[in-house]
Amino acid sequence: MVKGNSRHQKVSKAQVSIHHKAQSDHYANQRNPNTDTHKEAEDNRANQLNPNNDKYWRVRGLDRPSAECIKLESGKEKGDYNGN
């Protein structure tokens, strides 16, 4: 081992074990539906896919349609979309 070269420092088995445990815990917590982190990620995803939520429009870089636009759209009949 060359002194002064940090790439060749010996790492104890305990240090490796602690590192692997931390990695393993992090991985498990991301996928555990009972953790706050998992719940927040799921809520964020749902909000981004829901056109009734402001995040849906923000992530697309669009302005939320006004109530007037929504009212006009809902008043159209099916024939209006087909050109009839």
One Martini backbone bead per residue (centre of mass of N, CA, C, O) as a GRO file, in nm:
protein
   84
    1MET     BB    1   0.097   0.037   0.022
    2VAL     BB    2   0.046   0.370  -0.041
    3LYS     BB    3   0.125   0.653   0.092
    4GLY     BB    4  -0.132   0.908   0.052
    5ASN     BB    5  -0.332   0.707  -0.095
    6SER     BB    6  -0.679   0.688  -0.079
    7ARG     BB    7  -0.748   0.445  -0.276
    8HIS     BB    8  -0.564   0.231  -0.076
    9GLN     BB    9  -0.739   0.201   0.157
   10LYS     BB   10  -0.841   0.035   0.416
   11VAL     BB   11  -1.138  -0.160   0.474
   12SER     BB   12  -1.347  -0.258   0.685
   13LYS     BB   13  -1.597  -0.482   0.739
   14ALA     BB   14  -1.775  -0.289   0.905
   15GLN     BB   15  -1.794  -0.061   0.695
   16VAL     BB   16  -1.925  -0.230   0.474
   17SER     BB   17  -2.171  -0.324   0.634
   18ILE     BB   18  -2.289  -0.042   0.689
   19HIS     BB   19  -2.320   0.043   0.396
   20HIS     BB   20  -2.509  -0.191   0.304
   21LYS     BB   21  -2.731  -0.135   0.509
   22ALA     BB   22  -2.800   0.152   0.418
   23GLN     BB   23  -2.875   0.075   0.130
   24SER     BB   24  -3.092  -0.131   0.200
   25ASP     BB   25  -3.277   0.057   0.364
   26HIS     BB   26  -3.332   0.264   0.144
   27TYR     BB   27  -3.457   0.070  -0.061
   28ALA     BB   28  -3.686  -0.034   0.124
   29ASN     BB   29  -3.822   0.244   0.194
   30GLN     BB   30  -3.910   0.318  -0.100
   31ARG     BB   31  -4.107   0.039  -0.108
   32ASN     BB   32  -4.260   0.110   0.151
   33PRO     BB   33  -4.599   0.182   0.212
   34ASN     BB   34  -4.542   0.278   0.536
   35THR     BB   35  -4.397   0.529   0.442
   36ASP     BB   36  -4.364   0.864   0.393
   37THR     BB   37  -4.200   0.861   0.131
   38HIS     BB   38  -4.394   0.686  -0.032
   39LYS     BB   39  -4.649   0.859   0.001
   40GLU     BB   40  -4.537   1.118  -0.129
   41ALA     BB   41  -4.476   0.995  -0.407
   42GLU     BB   42  -4.764   0.902  -0.470
   43ASP     BB   43  -4.903   1.179  -0.443
   44ASN     BB   44  -4.739   1.325  -0.659
   45ARG     BB   45  -4.820   1.146  -0.895
   46ALA     BB   46  -5.125   1.186  -0.874
   47ASN     BB   47  -5.122   1.497  -0.910
   48GLN     BB   48  -4.981   1.489  -1.201
   49LEU     BB   49  -5.245   1.310  -1.320
   50ASN     BB   50  -5.445   1.545  -1.219
   51PRO     BB   51  -5.645   1.794  -1.365
   52ASN     BB   52  -5.751   1.905  -1.069
   53ASN     BB   53  -5.448   1.977  -1.032
   54ASP     BB   54  -5.193   2.205  -1.030
   55LYS     BB   55  -4.951   2.011  -1.094
   56TYR     BB   56  -5.040   1.921  -1.371
   57TRP     BB   57  -4.986   2.205  -1.505
   58ARG     BB   58  -4.696   2.276  -1.408
   59VAL     BB   59  -4.536   2.026  -1.535
   60ARG     BB   60  -4.640   2.140  -1.833
   61GLY     BB   61  -4.637   2.462  -1.851
   62LEU     BB   62  -4.936   2.540  -1.770
   63ASP     BB   63  -5.237   2.680  -1.759
   64ARG     BB   64  -5.511   2.689  -1.598
   65PRO     BB   65  -5.818   2.664  -1.669
   66SER     BB   66  -6.087   2.826  -1.671
   67ALA     BB   67  -6.410   2.809  -1.579
   68GLU     BB   68  -6.517   2.901  -1.853
   69CYS     BB   69  -6.382   2.686  -2.029
   70ILE     BB   70  -6.505   2.441  -1.889
   71LYS     BB   71  -6.799   2.516  -1.942
   72LEU     BB   72  -6.780   2.513  -2.252
   73GLU     BB   73  -6.681   2.221  -2.287
   74SER     BB   74  -6.926   2.080  -2.132
   75GLY     BB   75  -7.147   2.195  -2.351
   76LYS     BB   76  -7.067   2.002  -2.545
   77GLU     BB   77  -7.126   1.787  -2.794
   78LYS     BB   78  -7.036   1.508  -2.959
   79GLY     BB   79  -7.082   1.626  -3.250
   80ASP     BB   80  -6.870   1.862  -3.231
   81TYR     BB   81  -6.611   1.669  -3.260
   82ASN     BB   82  -6.708   1.538  -3.553
   83GLY     BB   83  -6.846   1.779  -3.732
   84ASN     BB   84  -7.182   1.774  -3.676
   0.00000   0.00000   0.00000
